[in-house]
Amino acid sequence: MEKIELWLNIVHYCIYKLDYRLHLLSNKINPFLLLGKIPAVEKNFKDQGSSLKEFGNKFWTDRRYGFGIMISGATLTMLIFFLIWVIFLVVNSLLNYPFNFTWHSFVFCLILAYSICHLFVFQNEKYIKYFKKFDKRSKQEKRKYGFLSLAFVAGTIVLVFLSFRILPPLP
């Protein structure tokens, strides 16, 4: 169970760091940051001791309540959902389709995926402890984990596309 928790947090961390880097890249071409140059807006932010860019970065990159952590958490949950859905399809096809494809099985897989992510990553904000640990790792280790996470994501996507081959025949 500890290995599952570790690997889910590694994938979550890598997705978060990718989203963080994309956010920093988008700051360079973000036209909304020009709103911060309007004198009234700039004065308002200076009165608060901040700037529009700092506000946007805090809103997006805060590890506890930021929008980026929500996106990376949702991405991890959807990846786990796709993996569970593929397993469900394979088992269903091996058993000659005893389960009908209704929204019940879809919702069950979604709830199971969220429960797994909640238990191993989000409960008591375990991911923050892992994020601090991963931040201290060497660049080489981070790169290795990034490639493994990319392989997991790509493998999950490939499995989803291959699972269309084992769908039950239409009535």
Steps between C-alpha positions, in 0.01 A plus 500: 500500500790734573635443148161585348487816711855593398441449128167678496663795674791492253258515207302775674819698563615468141161609367504796739853603395404475133196719563716742703751533217223550246358774723836678517531470123150640449590798721737612227220525243200564726312809376304527826819604678477822303200587719749541783657789308180707524581772756189445716554123512872539560434747785244266656747211500783725633272603787464132581875446467468275198467497122266334253772253404565405864126460558469278193800290599367450854155417367642246256804349673404482868563139603214484743214688333632602158329435171803304373475246783132452417584437136777254582275320749219474246744375237631232735145395587404476133811293421412256778140496377612412146723225637215353708261532205740306276537230764121482526470464122765227483347301786154546351616371161683204655177403677300529175334831594293415808471871591293736296654832410288745689583817682515298825828331408639830372415682824631208708838520324508877544421476872762227542762714324421803716507284815842361411639847433342639815634218716856503365556863398248755627402373845661717769685675216759222473611637166653808667731279704600315183541824303748628760689171480503501119616864486818395684582225252769541239425622149589156364247328727232754410568439132476122555167540680380734226574241233333225704194721552491579129519127426210438741288771338583385147441135593162584650397691188614214275307251713186711471526505120574126488202431726265608223589174328349295783174686537196274482318479169208733454158333532 
